[in-house]
Amino acid sequence: MQYPPHGANFQSLYERFQIPMPEMVYDLSENVNAFGFPPMIKEQWFQLLNKISVYPHPEAEPLRSLLAKKLNVQRETLLLGNGAAELLTFFAGRFSNRKVIIVHPTFSEYKMTLEAQGAELIELVVQEIETYRLPIVQIKEHMEEAACLYLCNPNNPTGSLIPKESIEELLICGEETGCEILVDEAFMDWTEESESVIPLIGRYPNLTVLRSMTKMYGIAGIRLGYLVGRKELVEELESRLPHWHVNALAIEIGKMCLEDENFRRESIAKHASIKRNLEHFLRKHQCKTTNSVTNFLCFQLTDPEETRDFYFYCLRNGIVLRHTENFIGMDGKWLRIGVKREEAMKKFQQVMDEWYGK
Ligand SMILES: Cc1ncc(COP(=O)(O)O)c(C=O)c1O
């Protein structure tokens, strides 16, 4: 059976598995903010139309300078992208015929983009899924031969946080062995940011940090991401990216998102409270859960062999979860669930209660 590589687009999932789609479907397979986007975007929508017929600024200004100021980094060390996904593709382009370490289970695009560019992968697996504790000794050994190490922090699909000091330890090791580190912080804005390594950029030339704005700000369809790294790397990537790759709407909308810190704060608080209830519910059913700091988490049924049956039971009942068939180390024995509005979470709980015959 061919499972899709990502969450979202649930209509095609029902088609693929030839399951009749219920009238009401709740998509818990993706990780975008359940409360949409900052209200200012809707309020200013008609003014935004003026931007459509004009080419965007080729260096994504004024957003680039505003963001650099907010992050307290030099403008030359910052590069915006048409979603973090675009930057991942171009970043991977630097590693053809070179070795790159990835630590599973993690975001599937690393493997896909690196393999597409002809990189040779060193694939390690964490010892414990719940905490996503890194196999530091093993990683360090392989850093001797690798050009780069990819880390996802907080990790997708588990939502767990890697402590900053572990990353710094690896950065020091990488400096000695000539290994770069890419830290994908696509979900870091769901936290207090204390574990972000953006403040370490000036200190470690082998560090690049990737960020997405699509999840927190609910703008997955607009596409906006960025990376922070050494100036030479930014110049190199910029020379290969298409001109005008960040569209004019994304630049304007990005500015609005940055201005609305309140939206971020409220989103974190609302999701945290719903997530607490969800974790409580899952534990009541004796499920294992990952220690997530983000707006999604993974859980495992008491009998992991029943995971596929439960996944399809949920689909038939209008609940779309994210399977883990293509997450190495989870091998389909876990399910990822996005934290969504109360109505969706209630429906999920009802379906799970029914599954357990309650
Ligand atoms: C860990 C991680 N990094 C990067 C991305 C890509 O984000 P964007 O929507 O900005 O392309 C995703 C999207 O799911 C993700 O989960």
The ligand as an ORCA input file, in Angstrom:
! r2SCAN-3c Opt
* xyz 0 1
  C      10.411     20.471     10.111
  C       9.949     21.187      8.897
  N      10.802     21.973      8.239
  C      10.431     22.646      7.139
  C       9.148     22.541      6.640
  C       8.771     23.299      5.414
  O       8.034     24.445      5.758
  P       7.502     25.487      4.711
  O       6.018     25.395      4.712
  O       7.989     26.827      5.204
  O       8.087     25.150      3.387
  C       8.223     21.720      7.277
  C       6.862     21.558      6.746
  O       6.105     20.705      7.158
  C       8.631     21.032      8.445
  O       7.792     20.235      9.111
*
